[in-house]
Amino acid sequence: VSCLAGVLYAFVDAGHILGCRAGPLDGVEGSTTSRLVCSGDIGRSGLALIRDPVPPIGANAVIMESTYGNRDHASVEGAKAELARVVRETAARGGRVLIPAFAVGRTQELVYDLHLLAEDGQIPRLPIVIDSPLATKVTAVFSTNTGIFDASETLLKRHDQNPGEVFRFPLLRFTESVEESKALEQQVGPMVIIAASGMAESGRILHHLAYGASDPRNTILVVGFMAEHTLGRRIVEKRDTIRVFGDDVPLRARVEIINGYSAHADRRELAAWVGRVRQQSPLLRDVFLVHGEPDSQDAFATTLRAAGFQVHCPTPGTVAAF
């Protein structure tokens, strides 16, 4: 909780990535208090490692994200089962699973699930490589901040004496140098390679795509949102060729998409979140939607208007009073 010149901000778990927070902003003037809730990025319930989101209670107005306001995700458990299937099938073909992943949050969730799946015998024991300097550093941060993990998770219960062990197991290794990264292409046999950037626009994933996108034994596994006009979106669209480092590369690798790993709440979860904010504030009407493409914002605005909210989709320069 922080307070400055009559403004009070109370933090609650947003459930998006490690340490993220949302909360109400209370403006106090005399005997009158006005509360503006800023959602930040709203997470999902049931994600590995991260605590579930806690909606702030009560508000005069809400500014909230709308990234997935027009669609619903697969379940978190369903995503883990799909991950296991993709790894098993790719390994059976003798191929590699290439995963463009955000270095913060997504990579660690994938490592957690791959560790659990390997322990439970649901995937073969194959090398799992984190080929991203940033992801390596972020994973070290996760390992030293286990006190804010969701302690109810299965693997964390198994390693409750040393939760950081979820990121240390024999199958997992981290590349230390560019040379070590390049050497991966010379290794033989199935493996999982997780590399940034998450939308495949830069970083070491480009080298793996240049080398592996043309091999039908491989799988490019998409586990996050791919914005328009990115290489990741072109992979999702399964173009015949993709352009990497200025060269046209045939896209012959299998493309799999698992949207259950999204760190953003889906349409149902967003609606439930703002509904809980309103529980103790029946006069709440104004909701300002941000952080969403037009189709998502418009669809979610329709959903909220049907629930009785006054919804706004502000453009740059919009000034509002409540």
N, C-alpha and C positions, 0 to 999 in steps of 0.2 A: 504494500500500500504506500502511495506517495501523495504528498499534499503540498501545493504551492499556490499562494495568493488566492485562496478561496476555491481552488480546483483540486478535487480528490479523485485519484485514479486507483482502483483496486484490481489486482491481477487475479485471473483464474486460468486454469489450463484450457488451451485452445485445441489440443489434441492433434496438431498438424505435424510439427517436427519437434525434436527434443528441445525443451525449454521455451517453446513459444507460448505466448500469453495473449488473452483478450480481456476485455473488461469494461465496466461502466466508467464514464467520465462525468463526475458530478460537479456542476457549477453552482456555487453557493453565493447568493446575494441577499443579505439580510436574512429574512425568515424563509426565503424561497430557494428550493433546490431543484435544478433541472438536470435530468440524467440523459446523456447521450451514450449509447452502447456502440462501440466499434468492434466489429467481429474479428478483424484480421482474417487470416486464412483459417477456416473451420475444418477440423479434422474429422476422422471417422471413428466410430466405436469398434473396438476389437482388433485394432492394428497391433502388430508385434511391437514390444518395447515401450510404445508411447501410451501414456494415460489417456483415457477417453475424454472428449471435450466436456467442459462444464459451462453451460450457458449462464451468463449473468442474469440475475432476476430483476425485472422491472426496468422500464425505460420510457422516456418521452418520445424518443426517436432512435432509430437504428440505422447505422451504416453497415452493410454486410456484403460479403463476397457472393458471387453468383457463377463461379467457374463452371459448375456442372448443373446449372439450373434447369436444363432441358433433358436430363437423362439420369438413369439409375445405374449403379455399379453392380457387378457380381459380388457375391459375399466374400468376406475376407478368407474364410475357410475354403471356399471354392477356388480362390486364387492360389492358395497353397497346393491344392490338389492338381490344378492345372500346371503349376510350376513343376511338380513332380513328373507329370505326364510328359511335358516337353523335354525335360532332361533325360528321362528314360528312352524316349523315342529317338532323340538325337544321338545319344550314346550308342544305341543299337545300330544306327546308320554309320557309326564311326566318325560323327561330326562334332562340331563345336556349337555351344550355345553362346551367342554374342549378345550381350545385354547393354544397350546404352542406358545409363542410369544416373540420376542426380546424385552427386557426391554426398549431399547432406540428406540423411533420412532414408531415401529409397535404397541406397546401397546397403546400409546397415540392416534394414528390414529383410532384404534378400539374403544376406549372409546368415541372419538369424534363422530364417526358414530353411535354407539349404543345410545348415547345421542340424536342425531338428529332423529334417527328412533323411539325412544321412544316418543319424543316430538310430532312427526307427526303421532303417532298411528300405525306405521307399524310393531311394535313388541309388544308383551304383556309386561306389567309392571312387570318384574321379577328381582330378585337380580342380580347385575353385580359385581363380586368380582375380584379385582386385588390382586393376591396372590403371590407377589414378592417384597421383600424388596428393590431391586434395582429399579424396575419399579416404586415403590412408591416414591423413592427419585428423580428419573428422572422426574416423573410427576410434582413434586414440582418445579423443574427447569423450565419445560415448563410453569407452571402457573405464574412464575415471569419474564418470558422473552417473553411476548405476543407481544411486539413491533416488533418482527421479524416474526410474523405469516403472512399468506396470508389473508389480511383483506377482500378479496372478497368472502370468504367462507360463506355459508348460516348461519350456527350457530353462527359464529363470528359476523355477522351483527346483529343478534338478541340480542347478548350480548355485543354490542360494547362499552357500558359504563364500563363493567368489563369482559374482555375476559377470564380471569382465571376461570370464572364460567362454562366454557365448561367442566371442570374437577371436578365440584362440583355440584351434583344433587342427589336427594333422593334415586335413585336406586343403586347408586354406593357406594361401600365401599372398604377400603383397610385393609388387615390383618396386625396386629401389631406384632404377635408373632407366634412361631411354634405351640403353643397350639391352637391358634385361627385358624390357617391353618388346623390343624388336625380335629378341631371341624366341619369344613365344611362337612366332610363325614357323620356326624350324622344328618345334616339338611335334611329336607324332601321337595320335590318339585323341579320344574325346576329352573335352574339358569345358568348363564354364568360365567365360571371361566377362567380368563386369567392368565397364570403363565409362568415364565421362567423355563428352557432355551428354546430358539426358535427352536432348533433342537432336543429337548427332550432328551438331553444327560445327563442333571444334573438338579438340582434345584427342586422346589416344584411341577412342573408338573409331575414328576415321581410318587409322592404319589397319585395324582389324576388319573393317568393312571393305577397304580396298583389296585386302588379301582374301577375305572369306565370303563376300557377298555372292560371288559367282559359283560357289561350290554347293551343289544341291544336297550334300550331306549335312550342311550346317543349318542352324536356325538363328534368325535374328528375332529376339524376343523383346517386344515392346511392352514396357510395364508402366508407362506414364504418358501424360498428355503431350501431344506433338502439335505445336502451333502451326498455323498456315505458313506456307513459304519456307519451311525448314526441311532439311534432308530427312529428318524423322517422319514428317508428314508424308513425304514422297514414298518412304518405305512402307508406311501404313497403307498407302494407296496401291501398293504392289506394282509400281511402275516396272516396265520391262527393263529399263536401265536406270541407274542412279549415277550422279556425277560426284566423284570423290577426287579431291586434289586436281581438279581440272580434267580428269579422265572419265569417260563413260565406262561404267562397270555393269555387266549384265547382272540382273537381280535373279539369281537362280536358287539362292538359299530359301528355305521355307520361312515365311513370316508368320509369327504367332503374336497375338495381342491378348494381354491379360489386364483388364482394367480394374480388377479388384484390389490392386496395390496402390491405387490413387490415394494420396494423402489428403485430398479435398473431399469434403462431404458431397454426397450426391443430392439429387432433387428431394428425395424423401427426408434425408438427414438434415438438409438445410431448412426445410419447412418445419421439421420437428424442433430444430434449434430455436428458430425465431418464435415458434409457438410457446416454448418453455420460457423464453424471455418475457412473453406477454402474460404469463400465468398470474403474476402479482402486479401487473400493470394493465388493467382492462381498458384504460383510455389510450393505450399505445395504438397509433394509426400509421404514422409516417415511417416508411422503410425506404432507404436510399440504396439502390443496388449498384455495386462497383465490381471491378475485377472479374469481368466476364465478357465473352464475345457477344455481339448483338443478339444472335439467335438464342443463346442461353439466358441472357438478361430478359429478353422479351417473353420467353416461355415461362420463366420463373415469376416475372411480374404478373402474368395472367394467373398463375397458381395462387399467389399471395392476395391478389385482388379478390379472388373467389373466396378467400378466407377472411375478408373484411379489412385488409390493410390498404392504406393509401400509399401507392408505390410510385417511386420516382427513379428514373434512370438518368442521372445528371451527366451533363457534358462539361468539358473544361470551361472554367469560368463561372459555373453555376454558383449562386449564393442562395442559401436557404435559411429560414428562421423557423423555430419550433417552440 
